[in-house]
Structures are given as structure tokens and as C-alpha cells.
């Protein structure tokens, strides 16, 4: 019975916090919109971008192409390594 009371109190506290957060967000909606707009990239991707099926298909085709490459093709050497001499 005490566990039920405790759970009920937790739910009430969560509701209070949720109302506070929603109140804060609704009061600052214009400012949040401007902040989100700053994170959008020129190509349209970023926060608030609505993804389409074509976006996922494009990403999947790139992943499939990448998976067909050998390890040397995926990760080309950028510099020559010289083996160290044993002491």
C-alpha cells in the first residue's frame, strides 16, 4: 500500500515538473524558433528538418557502397609509418 502511495506522489511530482517545462517552452516559443533556425544548414538538414523516404534510401545506398570497399579503400593511409627497431 505504501508503494502505491509513493508511486502516486511520484506521478504528481512529474506532472508538476512537466507543467513547468511546458509553460516555459510556450512562453519562449519565438526565441526557441530563432535558436533552432540558427542550427539549420544551407542544404536544409539540421534541427527541425523533416526527413523523407528518399533521404533514408540515399543514406542506405551510400552505406552499401561503403561496405563493399576493402579496408584499405575505406581507410586510406595518410602518412607512411616506419617500423620501430627492437631494442
N, C-alpha and C positions, 0 to 999 in steps of 0.2 A: 504494500500500500504506500509506503514511504517512497519507493522507487517511482511510482506513478505520480506522486506529488512533485517530486524532484523533476521528472520529465516535463510535467505541465509548467512548472516555473521556468525551465529552460526554454520552452516554446514561447512563453510570454515574453521573456527577455529577448529572444531572437526577433520577435515581431516588433518590439520597441526599436531595436537597432536597425531593422530593415526600414521602418518608417522614417527614422532619422536620415538614413542614407538616401532614400528616395526623395525626401524633402530637399536635401542638399543638392542632389543632382537636378531636380526640376527647377530649383531656383537659379542654378548656374548653367542651364542648358545652352544659352548663346555662347558663353565663354568656352564651354566644353566643345561645342561645334567648331569654334575657331582653332582650338588646340588640335583637334582631330584633323582638321584641314591641313595644318602645318606638316603632318606626318605623311600625307599622301604624296606619292611620287609622280613625276611627269607622265608616266605611262598609265596612270590611273590606279596602279596597285598600291596597297597600303591599308591603313586602318579605314574601315568603312567600305572597302571595295566589295562588290557583290560578285562572287565567283560564279562562273558558268561551267557547264559540262565541257566546253571546248578548252577551258583553262586546265582542267584536270587531264584531259586527253593529251594535251600538249606536254604537260609535265611527265606523264606516263611514257610517252614516246621517247622523250629525252632520256628518261631513266633506263628504258630498254636499250637504247643505243649505247649508253654509257656502260651498261652491264656486259655488252658484247666486246668491249675493249679489253686488251690484256693489261696486266698490272703496270707494265712499262708505259703503255699508252695512256692509262688513267693518271699515273703519277710520274711524269717525266722528270728526269734528273735536272736540277737547276745548276748544279756545280759538280765538279769531279771530286771524288773522295780518294784519299791516299791511305792505304792500309798502314797502321802503325807497326813499328818493328817490335818484336818481343824482346823483353829485357832478359 
